Amino acid sequence: MPKESELCPADSPTALFGFELRRYRKARGWSQLRLSKEVSYSVGTISMIETARRAPTEEFARLCDETLEAEGALMRLWPMVSHASAPSWFRPWLDVEATAETIRTWEPLIVPGLLQTADYARAILSGEPGVTPEEVEEHLTARMERQSILRRPRPPLLWVVLDEGVLHRPIGSRAVMAAQLTRLLEASQAPRITIQVLPLDAYSTTGLLGGFAVTQAHGTPDTAYGLFELDRV
């Protein structure tokens, strides 16, 4: 566990955010307890973020930026923190996704990350063998940040095809699934989002080999990302 004196802001975006958060807090003469009361986050959460053991959420960064009168300094750091919180092998796709004008995706097993609720995503991330609670929250931060592209004034066209089994497979709890299905219904009303369902009676299709996504952007080749089962033996 890094101590305050050991935290180097050059180590990572998360460390830089923690370093700056602590600097702004101390500049106001506040303790972690005082800040926790002002932003309604626990002292433990603030301590973990200040020592780079947990990445901040967008809401946390915004509240601290406003409360500590950082004039946008903390919010400007947050996108870098979010990007760094994603697994290294997935970061190139985040860059592609962020500039896409059209995203087409097929998912045979779970709701795609762009449409997941936080609780649904947390339940999935928690199922990874050996993962720690801190890693779950760090990856959750990155997953929720991905969805910011759908909140732009002109978001990308998103076309999602789900296997019907995705809607029946319980993830987390009944309450988590109910909220996730509500999220899908709400998203389907957005003018630039289309959600379709492949019925179970379609039987075997090539899509069962794995999920994939294809993006399009003006002036660049189409880019695809996928997880496929290649063992045909």
SULDAPE-V822354 format. One record per backbone hydrogen bond with DSSP energy under -1.0 kcal/mol. CO is the residue of the C=O (numbers start at 0). NH is the residue of the N-H. E is the energy in kcal/mol with one decimal. If there is no record, write none. Layout:
co:CO nh:NH e:E
co:CO nh:NH e:E
This chain:
co:2 nh:5 e:-1.1
co:2 nh:6 e:-1.2
co:7 nh:10 e:-2.0
co:11 nh:15 e:-2.3
co:12 nh:16 e:-2.4
co:13 nh:17 e:-2.3
co:14 nh:18 e:-2.5
co:15 nh:19 e:-2.5
co:16 nh:20 e:-2.9
co:17 nh:21 e:-2.2
co:18 nh:22 e:-2.0
co:19 nh:23 e:-2.7
co:20 nh:24 e:-2.4
co:21 nh:25 e:-2.7
co:22 nh:26 e:-1.9
co:24 nh:29 e:-2.1
co:25 nh:28 e:-1.3
co:30 nh:34 e:-2.1
co:31 nh:35 e:-2.5
co:32 nh:36 e:-1.7
co:33 nh:37 e:-1.6
co:34 nh:38 e:-2.3
co:35 nh:39 e:-1.2
co:41 nh:45 e:-2.1
co:42 nh:46 e:-2.8
co:43 nh:47 e:-2.3
co:44 nh:48 e:-2.2
co:45 nh:49 e:-2.6
co:46 nh:50 e:-1.3
co:47 nh:52 e:-3.2
co:47 nh:53 e:-1.1
co:48 nh:51 e:-1.4
co:56 nh:60 e:-2.4
co:57 nh:61 e:-2.4
co:58 nh:62 e:-2.7
co:59 nh:63 e:-2.6
co:60 nh:64 e:-2.3
co:61 nh:65 e:-2.4
co:62 nh:66 e:-3.0
co:63 nh:67 e:-2.7
co:64 nh:69 e:-2.5
co:69 nh:72 e:-1.6
co:71 nh:75 e:-2.0
co:73 nh:77 e:-1.2
co:76 nh:80 e:-1.8
co:77 nh:81 e:-2.8
co:78 nh:82 e:-2.4
co:79 nh:83 e:-2.3
co:80 nh:84 e:-1.3
co:82 nh:85 e:-1.0
co:86 nh:89 e:-1.7
co:89 nh:93 e:-1.4
co:90 nh:94 e:-1.6
co:91 nh:95 e:-1.6
co:92 nh:96 e:-3.1
co:93 nh:97 e:-2.1
co:100 nh:156 e:-2.7
co:101 nh:215 e:-2.2
co:102 nh:158 e:-2.9
co:103 nh:213 e:-2.9
co:104 nh:160 e:-2.5
co:105 nh:211 e:-1.7
co:106 nh:162 e:-2.1
co:111 nh:114 e:-2.2
co:116 nh:120 e:-2.5
co:117 nh:121 e:-2.6
co:118 nh:122 e:-2.0
co:119 nh:123 e:-1.8
co:120 nh:124 e:-2.8
co:121 nh:125 e:-2.2
co:123 nh:126 e:-1.2
co:124 nh:127 e:-1.3
co:127 nh:130 e:-1.8
co:131 nh:135 e:-2.3
co:132 nh:136 e:-2.2
co:133 nh:137 e:-2.0
co:134 nh:138 e:-2.6
co:135 nh:139 e:-2.3
co:136 nh:140 e:-2.0
co:137 nh:141 e:-1.5
co:138 nh:142 e:-2.2
co:139 nh:143 e:-2.6
co:140 nh:144 e:-1.8
co:141 nh:145 e:-1.5
co:144 nh:147 e:-2.0
co:145 nh:148 e:-1.4
co:146 nh:149 e:-1.7
co:147 nh:150 e:-1.4
co:156 nh:102 e:-3.3
co:157 nh:193 e:-2.9
co:158 nh:104 e:-2.7
co:159 nh:195 e:-2.9
co:160 nh:106 e:-2.3
co:161 nh:197 e:-3.4
co:162 nh:165 e:-1.9
co:163 nh:166 e:-1.3
co:164 nh:168 e:-2.0
co:170 nh:172 e:-1.4
co:172 nh:176 e:-2.5
co:173 nh:177 e:-2.5
co:174 nh:178 e:-2.2
co:175 nh:179 e:-2.0
co:176 nh:180 e:-2.7
co:177 nh:181 e:-2.0
co:178 nh:182 e:-2.1
co:179 nh:183 e:-2.0
co:180 nh:184 e:-2.2
co:181 nh:185 e:-2.5
co:182 nh:186 e:-2.6
co:183 nh:187 e:-2.1
co:185 nh:188 e:-1.2
co:186 nh:189 e:-1.7
co:189 nh:192 e:-1.6
co:191 nh:157 e:-2.9
co:193 nh:159 e:-3.3
co:195 nh:161 e:-2.8
co:197 nh:163 e:-2.5
co:198 nh:201 e:-1.8
co:199 nh:202 e:-1.8
co:204 nh:207 e:-1.7
co:205 nh:208 e:-1.8
co:206 nh:209 e:-1.5
co:208 nh:228 e:-2.1
co:210 nh:226 e:-2.3
co:211 nh:105 e:-2.8
co:212 nh:224 e:-2.6
co:213 nh:103 e:-2.9
co:214 nh:222 e:-1.8
co:215 nh:100 e:-3.2
co:215 nh:101 e:-1.9
co:216 nh:219 e:-1.9
co:222 nh:214 e:-3.1
co:224 nh:212 e:-2.8
